[in-house]
Amino acid sequence: MTSPSATGPREIYRIDWLPGTDVLHGTCHCGAENSAQDPVEMWEWMLGHPEGHQPRGSDS
């Protein structure tokens, strides 16, 4: 088995459910964040990189 460090950098996508709501909050590997109620919409946003992405701390 190969360790993750030997395979190079990994892209990490994180989706959290906000308890008490129907809202999903996603964080892309680039640091951009988005919220949506539809899981398909959330994954399309994440995997459509870089369209729709505004990383935290970006000026544009």
Buried (B, 14 or more C-beta within 10 A) or exposed (E): EEEEEEEEEEEEEEBEEEEEEEEBBBBBBBEBBBEBEEEEEBBEBBEEBEEEBBEEEEEE
